[in-house]
């Protein structure tokens, strides 16, 4: 899935880490394509989700790694 060029997606990415708590809450509640914004915000931290992985797997990977790589998600936060 590629969203670059979509105005709403680009606006979320431009928010940078300010958007991460909201993205985190969404993907913690349910798998969502917004997970692709994390690939743009944290370039090269994880292998980018390109639509080839199951959406749930991509969300699970970010839920596991966000408390490690992010400055805005507490390290004590446990994935769902």
C-alpha positions as CSV (number, residue, x, y, z in Angstrom):
1,X,0.0,0.0,0.0
2,X,1.4,3.4,-1.0
3,X,-0.3,6.5,0.3
4,X,2.3,9.1,-0.6
5,X,0.7,11.9,-2.5
6,X,-2.6,11.6,-0.6
7,X,-3.1,14.9,1.1
8,X,-4.5,13.5,4.3
9,X,-1.8,10.9,4.6
10,X,0.9,13.4,3.8
11,X,-0.5,15.8,6.5
12,X,-0.3,12.9,9.1
13,X,3.3,12.2,8.1
14,X,4.2,15.9,8.4
15,X,3.0,15.8,12.0
16,X,5.9,13.5,12.6
17,X,6.0,12.1,16.2
18,X,3.1,14.3,17.2
19,X,0.9,11.9,15.2
20,X,2.4,8.7,16.7
21,X,0.2,8.5,19.9
22,X,-2.9,8.7,17.7
23,X,-1.6,6.1,15.2
24,X,-0.6,3.9,18.1
25,X,-4.1,4.1,19.7
26,X,-5.7,3.2,16.3
27,X,-3.5,0.2,15.6
28,X,-3.7,-1.0,19.2
29,X,-7.5,-1.1,18.8
30,X,-7.5,-2.8,15.4
31,X,-5.3,-3.3,12.3
32,X,-5.5,-0.2,10.1
33,X,-3.7,1.0,7.0
34,X,-2.6,4.1,8.9
35,X,0.3,1.9,10.0
36,X,2.0,2.9,6.7
37,X,2.5,6.4,8.2
38,X,4.9,4.9,10.7
39,X,7.1,3.7,7.9
40,X,7.3,7.3,6.7
41,X,7.8,8.8,10.1
42,X,10.5,6.3,11.2
43,X,12.2,5.7,7.9
44,X,14.2,2.5,7.8
45,X,13.5,1.5,11.4
46,X,11.4,-1.5,10.3
47,X,11.2,-2.9,6.8
48,X,8.5,-0.8,5.3
49,X,5.0,-2.3,5.0
50,X,4.4,-2.5,1.3
51,X,1.1,-4.3,1.2
52,X,2.8,-7.7,0.9
53,X,2.6,-8.5,4.7
54,X,-0.7,-9.0,6.4
55,X,-2.0,-5.7,7.8
56,X,-2.4,-7.3,11.2
57,X,1.3,-8.5,11.1
58,X,2.5,-5.0,10.2
59,X,0.5,-3.5,13.0
60,X,1.7,-6.1,15.5
61,X,5.3,-5.4,14.5
62,X,4.9,-1.7,15.1
63,X,3.1,-2.2,18.4
64,X,6.1,-4.2,19.5
65,X,8.7,-1.7,18.3
66,X,7.1,1.7,18.9
67,X,7.9,1.7,22.7
68,X,11.6,1.1,21.7
69,X,12.0,3.6,18.8
70,X,9.6,6.3,19.7
71,X,10.1,9.2,22.1
72,X,6.3,9.6,22.6
73,X,5.2,6.1,23.5
74,X,6.2,5.1,27.1
75,X,8.7,2.2,27.2
76,X,6.5,0.5,29.8
77,X,3.5,0.4,27.3
78,X,2.8,-3.2,26.5
79,X,1.5,-4.3,23.1
80,X,-2.1,-5.5,22.8
